[in-house]
Amino acid sequence: MNRRENDTAGARWMPLNRSCGFETWAPLDPGRWIDFNPCCVQLPSGRWLGVIRRDIVPPVPGMGTVWTIELDEHLCPAGEPRLLLAQGEDPRAIVLGGRVLVFHCVIERAGDGRVNGAAMRIAECAIEDTAGVAPMLRVDRVLELPKNPLQKPRTGDPHENWEKNWVPFPLPSGSIGLIYSHDPWAVLLLKADAASESRQFEGGWQGPGLEWAWGEIRGGTVPVPAPAACGGERLITFYHSSTVVGSRKLYFVGACVFDAEPPFWPRLMTHEPLVVAPYNTGAHRFGWNFAGSVVFPLGAQPVAGGFRLLCGRDDGSIATFMVDGEALLSRLAPLREARAVHNARGESISARHEPLVPWAFDASALRIPRLLALMHDGRGLFVDAAPGDGVATARLAAHFERSIVFAANGDEHRRMRQLLALNCIDTAELRLGEAVFDEPTMCELGLLYIDRAALAEAILRRAVGVLEKYRPLLVIDLPDDERGVRRIEALLAECDYTCEAIFPFVPSCRLAIPRESRTNHAWLV
């Protein structure tokens, strides 16, 4: 968690879509179908074919279908979609031995119609690719893959009946590698003899798990050759994860480089998101009963200068995104060991690159700090004027170059000192007493956090001078009384700040942004 471990240049790596956007496909049949979660496959002729999920409007969970569509060299549609599978979701396609194998999941239902699981299947397809005619696939057969291939003991958890996001890649031997999971890292070997009527696993390998602070890492794009600078014969896949940020589940994209030969060991990963789904959109706009914001990569195309990703957006549209090669290489780093310590009671506590906290705390306290870490690159100063249980304090102090934390009393001062030491945060100055915004220590103030409603107005009035001088982001917890709220809103307006209620899970919390820089954050909020 030491701030300086992240980047010798002194700032966090920010998501690439902060400065460049998605290129979104026009709807293929608006009002009738929504198109999303696409993959791409290059046929032996060199032409590109998209394999996409389509759901009828309005969408019904578990009723997805799979279609193919010709793509141009930029992975944009160049023809009309053709139905491939009447049931299936989230396809990933590979070419193997002159065939295309489309791995996809199928939603399962109980006798009463309730969704109760998912299974993985392969559609094995012949290729019909004639010059002057749009390429297409013909399904020869569909085979179901065994569940629980790692043969883990069953515990009765309903999630054990769900198999999704297996990521295939062809091997020179004619078999198929399958990234079954990223945490723990597990790659399976699938026998793919065209003459066989079944598909059996021939073995597998497990390695160190991939962990980061943005949710459990899950399957993403079909692997393609990694940049030569990554060393040796290696492949790269762009994975996804999700976690609650602010008051909405957001999806994230990262990358992993692993050996192209057994045991397929993971070597490098991005520890910060390459791409983040914007907070200000969501799947609800396409008729889903889900307000999360989604970016879901399934296809990757190596191009000059980087990789073009083919992604689903908000479970209702398709978009491409260019990952700059130099930006990618600068962000790839070796895997890190998971941190674990013991608290005063001897209990083991650990964290997936989130703060280690040796006392009971509400994990939802991390949701707003996650959003702030995406909005600000960490240059400059973070001030926590009322740290509370310290969870947000530690998360943000690890993100910024330097921090000042004001502890209200001796007990809070001791707790904050213990928390900062436990997380190896040596860039924070801990002060005892009320928040005082003295110069020149407030130089380059980038974020002011006020998480104590009873003190909010008094702290804000003392901070007016530094707000006007340094124009930091501000998060403030409002009091219960309406007059107090109106006074704070008026004070923010006088300082030319917004006062935004964008956290339904925490209705008293406001995000305040200088009006002159509001558009700089429109990519996210």
C-alpha positions as CSV (number, residue, x, y, z in Angstrom):
1,M,0.0,0.0,0.0
2,N,3.0,2.3,0.1
3,R,2.1,5.1,-2.3
4,R,5.5,5.1,-4.0
5,E,5.3,1.4,-5.0
6,N,2.7,2.2,-7.7
7,D,4.4,4.6,-10.0
8,T,7.8,6.3,-9.8
9,A,6.4,9.3,-11.7
10,G,4.3,10.0,-8.7
11,A,0.7,9.5,-10.0
12,R,-1.6,6.6,-10.3
13,W,-2.2,5.0,-13.6
14,M,-5.6,6.3,-14.7
15,P,-8.1,4.4,-16.9
16,L,-7.4,4.8,-20.6
17,N,-11.0,5.9,-21.4
18,R,-10.4,9.0,-19.4
19,S,-8.8,10.4,-22.5
20,C,-10.2,8.3,-25.4
21,G,-13.6,6.9,-25.8
22,F,-15.5,3.9,-27.1
23,E,-16.5,3.6,-30.8
24,T,-20.1,2.3,-30.5
25,W,-21.8,0.3,-33.2
26,A,-25.1,1.6,-34.5
27,P,-28.0,-0.8,-33.5
28,L,-28.4,-3.5,-36.0
29,D,-32.2,-3.8,-35.6
30,P,-33.4,-1.0,-33.2
31,G,-36.6,-1.6,-31.3
32,R,-36.5,-5.4,-32.0
33,W,-33.1,-6.6,-30.8
34,I,-30.3,-5.5,-28.6
35,D,-26.8,-6.6,-29.5
36,F,-24.0,-7.0,-27.0
37,N,-21.2,-9.2,-25.6
38,P,-19.4,-9.9,-28.9
39,C,-16.3,-11.8,-29.8
40,C,-14.3,-11.7,-33.0
41,V,-12.5,-14.5,-34.9
42,Q,-10.2,-14.2,-37.9
43,L,-11.0,-17.0,-40.4
44,P,-8.3,-18.8,-42.4
45,S,-9.0,-16.5,-45.3
46,G,-8.0,-13.5,-43.2
47,R,-11.5,-12.2,-43.0
48,W,-13.0,-11.2,-39.6
49,L,-16.3,-12.6,-38.3
50,G,-18.2,-11.4,-35.3
51,V,-20.0,-13.8,-33.0
52,I,-22.5,-11.8,-30.9
53,R,-25.2,-12.1,-28.4
54,R,-28.7,-10.8,-29.2
55,D,-31.7,-10.5,-27.0
56,I,-35.2,-9.6,-28.1
57,V,-36.7,-6.3,-26.9
58,P,-37.7,-6.1,-24.0
59,P,-35.0,-8.4,-22.8
60,V,-35.7,-11.4,-20.5
61,P,-32.9,-12.9,-18.4
62,G,-31.7,-16.2,-19.7
63,M,-33.2,-15.9,-23.2
64,G,-30.1,-14.8,-25.2
65,T,-29.3,-16.0,-28.7
66,V,-26.0,-16.1,-30.7
67,W,-25.5,-14.7,-34.2
68,T,-22.7,-14.2,-36.6
69,I,-21.9,-11.0,-38.6
70,E,-19.1,-10.1,-41.0
71,L,-16.7,-7.5,-39.7
72,D,-14.4,-5.1,-41.5
73,E,-10.7,-4.7,-40.5
74,H,-11.7,-2.3,-37.7
75,L,-14.2,-4.8,-36.2
76,C,-17.2,-2.8,-37.4
77,P,-20.2,-4.6,-38.9
78,A,-19.9,-5.1,-42.7
79,G,-23.0,-7.3,-43.3
80,E,-26.2,-8.5,-41.8
81,P,-26.5,-10.7,-38.7
82,R,-27.3,-14.4,-39.2
83,L,-28.7,-16.7,-36.4
84,L,-26.3,-19.3,-35.2
85,L,-27.7,-20.6,-32.0
86,A,-31.3,-20.2,-30.7
87,Q,-30.0,-20.4,-27.1
88,G,-26.8,-19.1,-25.8
89,E,-24.9,-16.2,-24.2
90,D,-21.5,-14.6,-24.1
91,P,-19.7,-16.4,-27.0
92,R,-16.0,-16.8,-27.4
93,A,-14.8,-18.3,-30.7
94,I,-11.6,-19.9,-31.9
95,V,-10.4,-21.5,-35.1
96,L,-9.1,-25.0,-34.7
97,G,-8.3,-27.5,-37.5
98,G,-10.4,-25.7,-40.2
99,R,-13.4,-25.4,-37.8
100,V,-14.7,-22.6,-35.6
101,L,-15.5,-23.6,-32.1
102,V,-17.9,-21.3,-30.3
103,F,-17.8,-21.6,-26.5
104,H,-20.9,-20.2,-24.9
105,C,-23.0,-20.5,-21.8
106,V,-26.6,-21.6,-21.5
107,I,-28.9,-20.5,-18.6
108,E,-30.6,-23.3,-16.8
109,R,-34.0,-23.2,-15.1
110,A,-35.7,-25.3,-12.4
111,G,-39.0,-27.0,-12.9
112,D,-40.9,-24.0,-11.8
113,G,-39.1,-21.8,-14.4
114,R,-36.7,-20.1,-12.0
115,V,-33.1,-19.5,-13.2
116,N,-30.9,-21.8,-11.1
117,G,-27.6,-22.1,-13.0
118,A,-25.6,-22.1,-16.2
119,A,-23.7,-24.6,-18.2
120,M,-20.9,-24.3,-20.8
121,R,-21.3,-25.6,-24.3
122,I,-19.3,-25.8,-27.6
123,A,-20.9,-25.3,-30.9
124,E,-18.6,-26.9,-33.5
125,C,-19.0,-25.2,-36.8
126,A,-18.0,-25.6,-40.4
127,I,-16.8,-22.5,-42.2
128,E,-18.4,-21.3,-45.4
129,D,-16.2,-18.5,-46.7
130,T,-16.4,-17.8,-50.4
131,A,-15.0,-14.6,-52.0
132,G,-17.7,-12.0,-52.7
133,V,-20.1,-13.6,-50.2
134,A,-20.4,-12.9,-46.5
135,P,-18.7,-15.6,-44.5
136,M,-20.9,-17.7,-42.3
137,L,-20.8,-20.7,-39.9
138,R,-22.8,-23.9,-40.1
139,V,-23.3,-25.7,-36.8
140,D,-22.4,-29.4,-37.0
141,R,-23.0,-30.2,-33.4
142,V,-23.4,-28.8,-29.9
143,L,-21.7,-30.5,-27.0
144,E,-22.1,-29.7,-23.3
145,L,-19.0,-29.5,-21.1
146,P,-18.8,-31.1,-17.7
147,K,-19.5,-29.0,-14.7
148,N,-17.1,-28.5,-11.8
149,P,-14.0,-29.6,-13.9
150,L,-11.7,-29.0,-10.9
151,Q,-13.8,-31.5,-8.9
152,K,-14.1,-29.2,-5.9
153,P,-16.1,-30.6,-2.9
154,R,-19.7,-29.4,-3.1
155,T,-20.9,-27.2,-0.2
156,G,-24.5,-26.5,-1.3
157,D,-23.8,-22.9,-2.4
158,P,-26.2,-22.1,-5.2
159,H,-23.3,-20.4,-7.1
160,E,-21.7,-23.9,-7.6
161,N,-24.3,-24.6,-10.3
162,W,-23.1,-21.7,-12.4
163,E,-20.4,-22.2,-15.1
164,K,-19.5,-19.1,-17.1
165,N,-16.7,-17.2,-18.6
166,W,-14.4,-20.0,-19.7
167,V,-11.8,-18.6,-22.0
168,P,-10.6,-20.9,-24.8
169,F,-7.4,-20.7,-26.8
170,P,-6.1,-23.2,-29.5
171,L,-2.9,-25.1,-28.9
172,P,-0.4,-26.4,-31.6
173,S,-1.2,-29.9,-30.4
174,G,-4.7,-29.6,-31.7
175,S,-6.1,-29.5,-28.1
176,I,-7.7,-26.5,-26.5
177,G,-6.5,-24.5,-23.5
178,L,-9.3,-23.1,-21.2
179,I,-8.7,-20.4,-18.6
180,Y,-11.2,-21.7,-16.2
181,S,-10.6,-19.2,-13.4
182,H,-8.2,-16.3,-12.7
183,D,-8.4,-16.5,-8.9
184,P,-7.2,-19.1,-8.4
185,W,-5.5,-19.3,-11.8
186,A,-6.6,-22.5,-13.4
187,V,-6.0,-23.6,-17.0
188,L,-7.6,-26.8,-18.3
189,L,-6.6,-28.9,-21.3
190,L,-9.6,-30.0,-23.4
191,K,-9.3,-32.8,-26.0
192,A,-10.8,-31.6,-29.3
193,D,-10.6,-34.6,-31.7
194,A,-13.2,-33.9,-34.4
195,A,-14.0,-37.7,-34.5
196,S,-15.0,-37.9,-30.9
197,E,-18.6,-37.6,-29.8
198,S,-17.6,-36.0,-26.4
199,R,-15.3,-33.5,-25.0
200,Q,-13.1,-34.6,-22.1
201,F,-10.5,-32.8,-20.0
202,E,-7.0,-34.2,-20.3
203,G,-5.5,-32.3,-17.4
204,G,-4.9,-28.9,-16.0
205,W,-2.6,-26.6,-14.2
206,Q,-3.0,-24.1,-11.3
207,G,-0.9,-21.1,-10.5
208,P,-1.0,-18.0,-8.3
209,G,-4.3,-16.1,-8.4
210,L,-4.8,-12.7,-10.0
211,E,-6.0,-10.2,-7.4
212,W,-6.7,-6.5,-7.5
213,A,-8.8,-3.9,-5.7
214,W,-11.7,-3.8,-8.3
215,G,-13.6,-7.1,-7.7
216,E,-13.0,-10.7,-8.5
217,I,-11.2,-11.1,-11.9
218,R,-13.2,-13.2,-14.4
219,G,-12.8,-14.3,-18.0
220,G,-12.5,-11.9,-20.9
221,T,-11.0,-12.0,-24.4
222,V,-9.8,-15.0,-26.3
223,P,-6.0,-14.8,-25.8
224,V,-3.8,-13.5,-28.6
225,P,0.0,-13.2,-28.9
226,A,1.4,-10.8,-26.3
227,P,3.8,-8.0,-27.2
228,A,7.4,-9.2,-27.8
229,A,8.5,-6.9,-25.0
230,C,6.6,-9.2,-22.5
231,G,9.3,-11.8,-23.2
232,G,9.2,-15.3,-24.7
233,E,6.3,-17.2,-26.1
234,R,3.4,-15.6,-24.2
235,L,-0.3,-14.8,-24.7
236,I,-2.3,-11.9,-23.4
237,T,-6.0,-11.8,-22.4
238,F,-8.1,-8.8,-21.3
239,Y,-10.2,-9.8,-18.3
240,H,-13.1,-8.1,-16.6
241,S,-14.3,-7.7,-13.0
242,S,-17.0,-5.7,-11.1
243,T,-17.5,-4.1,-7.8
244,V,-19.8,-1.5,-6.2
245,V,-18.4,2.0,-6.7
246,G,-20.3,4.9,-5.2
247,S,-23.8,3.5,-5.4
248,R,-23.6,1.5,-8.6
249,K,-21.8,-1.7,-9.7
250,L,-19.1,-0.8,-12.3
251,Y,-17.2,-3.2,-14.6
252,F,-13.5,-2.9,-15.2
253,V,-11.0,-4.2,-17.7
254,G,-7.4,-5.3,-17.1
255,A,-4.9,-7.5,-18.8
256,C,-2.9,-10.6,-18.0
257,V,0.1,-12.1,-19.8
258,F,0.8,-15.8,-19.4
259,D,3.0,-18.5,-20.8
260,A,1.8,-20.0,-24.1
261,E,3.0,-23.4,-23.1
262,P,2.2,-25.7,-20.1
263,P,1.9,-24.9,-17.3
264,F,0.6,-21.6,-18.7
265,W,1.9,-19.6,-15.7
266,P,0.6,-16.1,-15.3
267,R,3.5,-13.6,-15.5
268,L,2.3,-10.0,-15.7
269,M,-0.9,-8.2,-15.0
270,T,-2.3,-4.6,-14.8
271,H,-2.9,-3.7,-11.2
272,E,-5.1,-0.7,-12.1
273,P,-8.0,-0.7,-14.6
274,L,-7.2,-0.1,-18.2
275,V,-10.9,0.7,-18.8
276,V,-13.8,1.4,-16.5
277,A,-17.4,1.5,-17.3
278,P,-18.7,5.1,-16.8
279,Y,-20.7,5.7,-13.6
280,N,-23.2,7.8,-15.5
281,T,-24.7,5.0,-17.6
282,G,-26.2,1.6,-16.9
283,A,-27.9,-1.5,-18.2
284,H,-31.3,-0.1,-17.2
285,R,-31.3,2.1,-20.3
286,F,-31.8,-1.1,-22.4
287,G,-34.7,-2.5,-20.3
288,W,-32.8,-4.6,-17.8
289,N,-33.8,-4.6,-14.1
290,F,-30.2,-3.8,-13.3
291,A,-28.6,-0.3,-13.0
292,G,-24.9,-1.4,-13.2
293,S,-22.6,0.0,-15.8
294,V,-21.0,-2.7,-17.9
295,V,-17.9,-3.0,-20.2
296,F,-17.5,-6.7,-21.1
297,P,-14.5,-7.6,-23.4
298,L,-14.7,-10.9,-25.3
299,G,-12.6,-10.1,-28.5
300,A,-9.1,-8.7,-29.0
301,Q,-7.4,-7.9,-32.3
302,P,-3.7,-7.2,-32.4
303,V,-3.1,-4.0,-34.5
304,A,-0.2,-1.7,-35.1
305,G,0.4,0.2,-31.9
306,G,-1.7,-1.9,-29.6
307,F,-4.9,-4.0,-29.4
308,R,-8.5,-3.3,-30.5
309,L,-11.0,-4.7,-28.0
310,L,-14.5,-5.7,-29.0
311,C,-16.8,-5.2,-26.0
312,G,-20.3,-5.4,-24.8
313,R,-21.6,-2.1,-23.2
314,D,-24.4,-2.0,-20.6
315,D,-25.8,-5.4,-21.8
316,G,-27.3,-3.6,-24.8
317,S,-24.7,-2.3,-27.3
318,I,-21.4,-3.2,-28.9
319,A,-18.3,-1.0,-29.0
320,T,-14.6,-1.2,-29.8
321,F,-11.8,0.3,-27.7
322,M,-8.2,0.9,-28.6
323,V,-5.6,-0.1,-26.0
324,D,-2.4,1.8,-26.8
325,G,0.6,-0.6,-26.8
326,E,2.9,1.7,-24.9
327,A,0.4,2.5,-22.3
328,L,-0.3,-1.2,-21.8
329,L,3.4,-2.1,-21.5
330,S,4.0,0.6,-18.9
331,R,1.1,-0.7,-16.8
332,L,2.0,-4.4,-16.9
333,A,3.8,-5.6,-13.8
334,P,4.5,-8.9,-12.0
335,L,1.8,-10.4,-9.8
336,R,1.9,-9.4,-6.2
337,E,1.5,-11.7,-3.2
338,A,-1.7,-11.4,-1.2
339,R,-1.1,-9.6,2.1
340,A,-2.2,-11.1,5.4
341,V,-1.7,-10.2,9.0
342,H,-3.2,-11.1,12.4
343,N,-5.1,-8.7,14.7
344,A,-4.9,-8.4,18.4
345,R,-7.2,-11.4,18.9
346,G,-5.0,-13.6,16.7
347,E,-7.5,-13.7,13.9
348,S,-6.2,-13.7,10.3
349,I,-7.1,-10.6,8.3
350,S,-6.4,-10.1,4.6
351,A,-7.2,-7.8,1.8
352,R,-7.2,-7.9,-2.0
353,H,-5.1,-4.8,-2.3
354,E,-7.7,-2.9,-0.2
355,P,-6.7,-1.5,3.2
356,L,-6.0,-3.9,6.0
357,V,-8.3,-3.0,8.9
358,P,-7.7,-4.7,12.3
359,W,-11.2,-3.9,13.7
360,A,-14.7,-4.5,12.6
361,F,-15.8,-2.0,9.9
362,D,-18.5,-1.5,7.2
363,A,-17.0,-2.5,3.9
364,S,-19.5,-0.2,2.1
365,A,-17.3,2.7,3.4
366,L,-14.9,1.8,0.5
367,R,-17.4,2.5,-2.3
368,I,-17.1,6.3,-2.5
369,P,-13.3,6.3,-2.1
370,R,-13.2,3.9,-5.1
371,L,-15.0,6.4,-7.2
372,L,-12.7,9.2,-6.0
373,A,-9.6,7.1,-6.9
374,L,-10.9,6.8,-10.4
375,M,-11.6,10.6,-10.7
376,H,-8.3,11.8,-9.4
377,D,-4.8,10.7,-10.4
378,G,-3.4,11.0,-6.9
379,R,-1.0,13.9,-7.5
380,G,-0.9,16.4,-4.7
381,L,-2.6,16.4,-1.3
382,F,-5.5,14.5,0.3
383,V,-7.0,15.9,3.5
384,D,-9.3,13.9,5.7
385,A,-11.0,16.3,8.1
386,A,-12.9,13.6,10.0
387,P,-11.6,10.1,9.5
388,G,-14.2,8.0,11.4
389,D,-13.3,4.3,11.4
390,G,-10.4,5.1,9.0
391,V,-11.4,2.8,6.1
392,A,-11.8,5.6,3.6
393,T,-8.8,7.3,5.1
394,A,-6.5,4.4,4.4
395,R,-7.8,3.7,0.9
396,L,-7.3,7.4,-0.2
397,A,-4.1,8.0,1.6
398,A,-2.6,5.0,-0.3
399,H,-3.8,6.6,-3.5
400,F,-2.4,10.2,-3.0
401,E,1.2,11.4,-3.0
402,R,0.7,12.8,0.5
403,S,-2.1,13.2,3.0
404,I,-3.0,15.0,6.2
405,V,-5.4,13.3,8.6
406,F,-7.0,15.2,11.5
407,A,-7.9,13.0,14.5
408,A,-10.5,14.4,16.8
409,N,-9.0,12.9,20.0
410,G,-6.3,10.7,21.4
411,D,-8.1,7.4,20.9
412,E,-8.8,8.3,17.2
413,H,-5.2,9.4,16.8
414,R,-3.8,6.1,18.1
415,R,-6.2,4.1,15.9
416,M,-5.2,6.1,12.8
417,R,-1.5,5.7,13.6
418,Q,-2.0,1.9,13.9
419,L,-4.0,1.7,10.7
420,L,-1.5,3.8,8.6
421,A,1.4,1.7,9.9
422,L,-0.3,-1.6,9.2
423,N,-0.8,-0.5,5.6
424,C,2.7,0.8,5.2
425,I,1.5,4.3,4.4
426,D,4.4,6.5,5.2
427,T,3.2,9.6,3.2
428,A,0.5,10.7,5.6
429,E,0.8,13.3,8.3
430,L,-1.4,12.6,11.4
431,R,-2.6,15.7,13.3
432,L,-4.5,15.9,16.6
433,G,-7.4,18.4,16.9
434,E,-9.8,20.1,14.6
435,A,-9.1,20.6,10.9
436,V,-7.0,23.6,10.2
437,F,-6.2,24.6,6.7
438,D,-2.8,26.4,7.1
439,E,-0.5,27.4,4.4
440,P,1.8,26.3,2.9
441,T,1.0,22.7,4.0
442,M,-2.2,22.8,2.0
443,C,-0.3,23.3,-1.2
444,E,-1.7,21.3,-4.2
445,L,-4.8,20.2,-2.3
446,G,-6.5,17.7,-4.6
447,L,-9.3,16.2,-2.4
448,L,-11.0,17.2,0.8
449,Y,-13.1,14.6,2.6
450,I,-15.6,15.6,5.3
451,D,-17.4,12.5,6.6
452,R,-18.9,13.9,9.8
453,A,-22.2,15.7,9.2
454,A,-22.2,17.5,12.6
455,L,-18.9,19.2,11.8
456,A,-19.4,19.6,8.0
457,E,-20.5,23.3,7.9
458,A,-17.8,24.5,10.4
459,I,-15.0,22.6,8.5
460,L,-16.2,23.9,5.2
461,R,-16.2,27.5,6.3
462,R,-12.6,27.2,7.5
463,A,-11.7,25.6,4.2
464,V,-13.1,28.3,1.9
465,G,-9.7,29.9,1.3
466,V,-8.1,26.7,0.1
467,L,-11.1,25.7,-1.9
468,E,-10.9,29.0,-3.8
469,K,-7.1,28.7,-4.2
470,Y,-6.5,25.0,-5.1
471,R,-10.0,24.0,-6.4
472,P,-9.9,20.4,-5.0
473,L,-12.6,17.8,-5.3
474,L,-14.8,17.7,-2.2
475,V,-16.9,15.0,-0.6
476,I,-19.1,16.1,2.3
477,D,-21.7,14.4,4.5
478,L,-24.7,16.7,5.0
479,P,-26.5,17.3,8.3
480,D,-30.1,16.2,8.9
481,D,-31.6,19.7,9.3
482,E,-32.7,21.4,6.1
483,R,-31.4,24.8,7.1
484,G,-28.0,23.4,7.6
485,V,-28.1,21.7,4.2
486,R,-29.2,25.0,2.5
487,R,-26.3,26.9,4.2
488,I,-23.8,24.3,2.9
489,E,-25.3,24.4,-0.6
490,A,-25.2,28.2,-0.6
491,L,-21.5,28.2,0.6
492,L,-20.6,25.7,-2.2
493,A,-22.4,27.9,-4.7
494,E,-20.5,31.0,-3.6
495,C,-17.3,29.0,-4.2
496,D,-18.5,28.1,-7.6
497,Y,-18.8,24.3,-6.8
498,T,-21.5,21.8,-7.9
499,C,-23.3,19.9,-5.1
500,E,-24.2,16.5,-6.6
501,A,-26.4,13.8,-5.0
502,I,-25.2,10.8,-7.0
503,F,-25.0,8.3,-4.2
504,P,-28.5,6.8,-3.6
505,F,-27.0,4.3,-1.1
506,V,-25.7,7.2,1.0
507,P,-28.3,10.0,0.4
508,S,-26.7,12.4,2.8
509,C,-23.4,12.4,0.9
510,R,-22.6,15.0,-1.8
511,L,-19.8,15.2,-4.4
512,A,-18.7,18.8,-5.1
513,I,-16.7,19.6,-8.2
514,P,-15.4,23.1,-9.3
515,R,-17.7,24.2,-12.1
516,E,-14.8,25.2,-14.3
517,S,-13.4,21.6,-14.3
518,R,-16.7,19.7,-14.3
519,T,-16.4,18.6,-17.9
520,N,-13.1,17.0,-17.1
521,H,-15.0,14.3,-15.2
522,A,-17.8,13.8,-17.6
523,W,-16.2,10.6,-18.9
524,L,-17.0,9.0,-15.6
525,V,-19.7,10.9,-13.6
